[in-house]
Amino acid sequence: MKKETIWNKDFILLLSVNAFVFIGMHMLSTTIAKYALTLQGTETVAGLIAGAFSITSLIVRPICGSLIDRKKKKNLYMFSMITILVSMLGYSISNTNLMLLCFRLLHGVGWGFATTIGMTMAANTAPEGKIGEASSVYGLANVLAMALAPSLGTFLNENYGYRAMFLGGAVIMACAAICLMLVTDQPVSASAANRKFTAASLIQKEAVVPAIVLFLSGMVYTSITTFLIIYAKEVGIANPSTFFTVYSVAILIVRLNSGKIVDRKGPEYILIPAGFFFTGTLLLLANLQNSIMLYLAAFLMGFGYSGNLSTLMALSFKRSPKDRRGAVSSTINVGMDVGTGIGSTVAGILAGWMGYQKLYLVLIIPVIVSTILFAYDQKAYKNKKWIYKE
């Protein structure tokens, strides 16, 4: 009997496309705001432009999720590649912040489509018993991009200028489009193709609670990272940015193993321990005294948060009909987007009111709530109770 594996031509190509998309995005994460400032923008304008693509991304995700269940996925994915490519070219000719903002919003449309469709197509290439592994490995593209792309963007910008950096991003997106051309298109069932577009088609009920869990954990993650460097320096730690290096190592360990555990044992074997690890991170940060405690907190956060998205995505894919995976992907991603989007705002309000140490203690509450909610939801689904009644 032939051993089942996720490693086939289409999965490898889709993994490559995802890596290129994330590299293009992270290249700009540390430079787009700086470019806005060179165009006589204020810090407020620069911040708005940097985060503007999240607005359109959030708006288009539910629409995209419904469309990819009813239309040819490859065509929609190619649309997202071209949209991001055009936005990169647009950045290179922008000479006002208004132009830059317009192309940033366009980038968000392409980003919302690309990150929703890509995960759905990748899951469809995997055997049913390997969806957890496929989701976990697919997410490694983001880890690679976070580690390499900001440095690449800074190198191009400092040595060749902003225009060259944006054109470099366009070349990367062209590579993504070429890889996508080689992917076999995925069929759409007749029932799905004829399904009407309704408000109910925008979400998938089996993914709603996982999305709420991800919203809570994403909010905590962003709250932790927003003021971490400032807080660590106040404590007297010399190189607090090493926190993210240690966190990246933990991510790699988790992502290489969590998917297999989900497939063989179940998601509870990842997400229940993750709640304890995440709580440990917050307790260490609330009592932070030295760099050893900071690095241990980073390692625990890798085990407490980095496997959440891929695990909850795989869980929701397995619960839902195959022709509703687009709605699953959009529902999950909206939960993540909203959580990470408001996390910094929540952190700023709480930190100003109670200080950093108490902030990290208070953040334990949503971690506990999300863990209990997941456990309850998993039990309800297995027993076909609550929102899962037949």
N, C-alpha and C positions, 0 to 999 in steps of 0.2 A: 504493500500500500504506500502510495506516494505521500511524503510528509507535507502537511499544509504549511505555507509560508506567506508572509506579506510581500516578499521581495519578488515582484514581477516588473515588467517593463513600464507599465503605466504608473505604478506606485512610485518607482524611482524617478520618472519624469515629473510627476506631480510634486514629489518632495523637492526636486530641483526648482520647479516653478515657485513653490512656496518660499524657498530660501532666497531667490532673487527678489520676490515681492517684499520680504521683510528686510533684506539688505537695503533696498531702495528707500524704504521708510526710515530705518534707523540711521542711514547716512545723513538724513536731514534733522534728526532729533536734537542735535546739539548745535546746528548751524543755521536753521531757517530763521530763528528769532534774531540771531546776530545780523543776518542779511537784511531783515526788516529794519533794524536800527540804522544800517548804512543808508537806507532810503528815507532818512529823516523821521523815522517812526519813534514813538515813545516806548517805554518798557511795557505799558499797558497794551499798546497796539501790537507790539512784538509778541506778547503773550497770547493775544487773541488770534493772531495769524498762526502761531505754532499749534494751537489747539483746535483751530477752526475745522480741520478735516474730521475731527471726532463728531462734530455736529451732524454733518451730512452722512457720515458713516452710520450713525445711530438711526437716522431717519430711514435710510434705504435698506437696512438689514431685514426687517420684517417683510418688505415687498420682495426683496431678493429671495428670501426663504421660500415664499409661495411660488415665485416664478420658476425656480430651479426644480421644483417638484413636477411642474407642468410643461416645461420647455426644454429644449436641447441644452444640456449643461455646458458643453464645450463652447458653444456660441456665446453664451452669457459670460463665461470665464474669459474668452478672448475679448469681449467687449470691455471687461474690467482691465485687462492688460493694456489695451489701446488707450483707455481713459487715463490710466496712471502715466503712460508714456507721454500723452499729450500734455498732462499737467507738468511733467518734468521739463518738457520743451518750453512750456509756458513760463515756468520759473526763470528759465535762462534769458527770456526776453522781457521780463517784468522790470519796469523802471519806476514804478510807483507801488505803494503799499496796497492800493485798491486792486491793481492787477494781480499782485502776489496773493491777496486774500481770495480773489475769484478762482485762481488756479489751485489754491489750497483746498477750497471747498470742492472743486472738481476732483481733486486727489481723494478726498473723503468718499465720494461716490464710488470710485474705482476700488478703493480699499475695502469698503463695506461689502461690495459684491465679491471681491477676490477672496477675502478671508472666510466668507460664508460658503461659497461654492467649492473652494479648494478642499476643505475638510470633508465635505459631503462626497465629492468624487473620490477622494483617497479612501474613505471608509468603504465605498462601493467596490473598490478593487480588492479588498481583503476578504478572506474566508470568514464566515459568520463567527467561527470560534476564535478569530484573531483580531477582532475589531478593537479591543482594548490595546493590544500591542501596536496596531496601525496608528491609532490616535496618539499614542504616547511618542512613537518614533517620529511621526509627522511634525509634532510640536518642537522637535529638536532643531528644526530650521530656524525658529525664532531665537533659540539659545545661541546658535552660531552667529546669527545676525547681530544680536545684542553685544556679543563679544568682539566682533570684527568691524561692523559697519560704521560706528561712530568714529573710530580711528581712521577708516578709509575716507570718510567724508571730510574730516579735519585735514588729512594729508592733501587731498585734492584742493581743498579750499585755500590752505596756507601756501601751497606751492604753485598753483595754477589759477586760483581765483574761483569765485562763486559760479561763474558761467560754466567753467570746466567741470565743476562738481555736479551741477544740474545736468549737463550733457552726459556725464558719466552715469548718472542715475537713469537717463533715457536709454543708454546702451545696455545697462543691466536689465531694464524692462523689455528691451528688444530680445535679449537672450531668453527671458522668461516666455515671451510669445513664441519663439522658435521651438522651445521645448514643448510648449502646449500643443503646437501643431502636430507633434508626433504622437500625442495621446489619442487612444481610441475613444470615440464618443460613446456615451452611455445611453442606452435606450430608455425611452419614457413609455410607461404602460398606457394602454388606451384609456383606462379609467382615470388615470392621473391627468392625461392630456385634456380630457373632457371635463375635468373638475372646474367648477366655477370659482372665480376669485371672490372671496368673501372675507369679512373681518375675522371669522373663525379660522380661516386658512392661514392667517399670519402667525399663529402660535400653535404649538403642539402640547397638549395637556401633560403628557408624560415627561416633558422637559421643563415644566413651569417651576416645580419645587427645586430640581437641580439648579435652575437658573437663579432662584432666590438664594440658595446656598452659595453659589458662586458670587452673587452680588455682595453678600455679607463678607466672604473671605477676601474678595477683591478690594472692598472698601478698607478692610484692615491692612492689607498689604500696602496700598497706596498711602494710608495714614502713617504706617511705619516708616516708609522710605522718604516721605516728603521733607521731614525735618531731622532725619537721622544724622546727616553730616554735621549740622549745626549743633545738635544735642551732644554728639560724641566729642566734638571739639570743646564744648563747654565743660565736659567731664575731664578733659585733658588728654584725649587720645590723639596721637600725632597723625596717623594715616587712616582715618575712618573709611576712606573709599575702598580699602581692602575688603570691607564687609561684602561688597558686591562681587568681588573675585571669589571669595569663599562660597558665597551663595550660588554662583555659577557652577562651581564644582559639584555642589550638592544637587543642583538641578540635573546635571549630567547623570549622576548616579541614579537619581529617582526616575528620570525619563527612560533610561535604558532597562529598568526592571519593573516599573509600576504596571505597565500595560500587560505584561505576562502574568503578573499576580492577579490583575483584574479578570483576565480570561480564565485563569485556572481556579481561583479561590472566590472572587467576587469583589465588588468595589468597596465593601465595608472593611476589607483588609488593608485598604489604602487610606480611606477617608476618616475612619475612627481613630487610628493612630495619628493621622495628620492633625486632628484636633488637639491631641496632647502635645505634639511637637510645636504647634503654633502657639499654644499657651505657654510652653517653656520659653519660646523666643521672647514673648512679651514680659514674662517675669524677669528674665535676664536683663532686658532693656530697662525695665522699671527700676532695677537695682544696679545699673551699670556703674562699674568702677574702673575697669581696665580693658585693654585690647583683647585679652584672652576671653573675657565674657562677651565682648562684641562679636568676635569671630565664632564663638560657640553659638551665639544667637543667630548668626547668619546661616550656619550649618543646619540648625534646627528649623529655620524658616524654609530652607530648601526642601526639607522633608515634610514640612507642614503646609506648604502652599503650592509648590511647583507642579505637583501631580494632580491638582484639583480639576483644572480645565479638561485635560485629556480623559481623566477618569469619569467625570460627570457627562462629558460628551459621549464617551463609549457606552456608558450606562443608558443614556437616553436613546442612542441609536438602537441598542438591543431591545429596548422596551417598545419601540415604535415600528410601524410598517415601513418597509424599505422605501416606498414612494412618498414618505413624509419626512425623509431625512433632511431635506432643505429647511423645512419649518423647524425641525429640531435644532439644526445648526444656528439659525437666526435667533431662536428663543434663548439658547445658551449664551450666545455672543452678546446679545442685548443685556442680559444679566451681568456679564463681566464688564461691558462698557460702562454701564450706569454705575456699578460699584466702584470701579477704578476712577471713573470720572468725578464722583462726588467725594471720594476719600480724602483728597487733599484739602477740600473745603471744610469737611467735618474736622479733620485734624487741626486745621488752622484755628477754627472756632474753639475747640476743646483745649488746645495748647495755650491759647491766649487767656483762657478762663482758669485753667487749673495747673498749667505747667506740663513739661514733657513727661516727667516720671508718672504722674497720675494719669496722663493721657494713655500711656501704654498699659496701665492697670485696667482702665475702663474698657479698652479694646478687647480685653479677655471676654467680655460679655457677648459680643456678636460671634466670637469664635465658638463659645459654648452653645449659643443658640443655633448656629448653623450645623454643628455636629449632632445635636439632639434632633433637629429638624430632618437631617438626612437619615438618621437611624429610624425615626418614626415613618418617614416616607417610604423607605425601603421595605419596612415591615408591612405597611399598608398596601403597597403594590403586590407583594407576594401573596397577601391574603385577599386581594381584590376588594379592599375597603376604601373608604374616604372618596377621593375623586376618581378612584379606579374601579368603582362598581360596574359590573357588566351592564 
